[in-house]
Amino acid sequence: MGLVAAKIEPTAKEQIVEGLTQALAETSVVTMKAQNFHWNVTGMAFGPLHELFQKIYEDHFEGQDILAERIKQFDVHAEGRYSVFLERSAIEEHDGRADAKEMIAVMLADQETLSSTVSALAEVAEEHGDWATNDLATARIEVHDKFAWMLRAHLKTTA
């Protein structure tokens, strides 16, 4: 167990690992959804959306690893079953049958949910002096907020 993780009280550890596991589940669901949208997007904005959805799933795939490795630093099993992720996630999977505008709106809502989930994790980590998890969560908030901004910009119409 890591030095900081070893000093955290058992109840605090449970709360932090719970937050990490929630973030991992939701990030995993959004990773697959973004890849699905990447494969299936069509229309006039195909090029930029195809690229944006790829950036999202590549980032989130790496994010899954970061979250799972932090869980392991607490000497806890990191869940890896997609069925469990789907049960636990506040974010639902999507079949990819949607127009580009719906895909953007769905992915925007997912980024906002992920930002909220990791914000809650950051607060719990800060409350218990787990600065490594707080830092990890803060970095993920920045990523999700940036993707949300980019997606929101695609939905704006010029006046």
Secondary structure, DSSP 8 states (H G I E B T S, - for coil): --HHHHHS-HHHHHHHHHHHHHHHHHHHHHHHHHHHHHHH--STTHHHHHHHHHHHHHHHHHHHHHHHHHHHHTT------HHHHHHH-SS----S-S-HHHHHHHHHHHHHHHHHHHHHHHHHHHHTT-HHHHHHHHHHHHHHHHHHHHHHHHH----
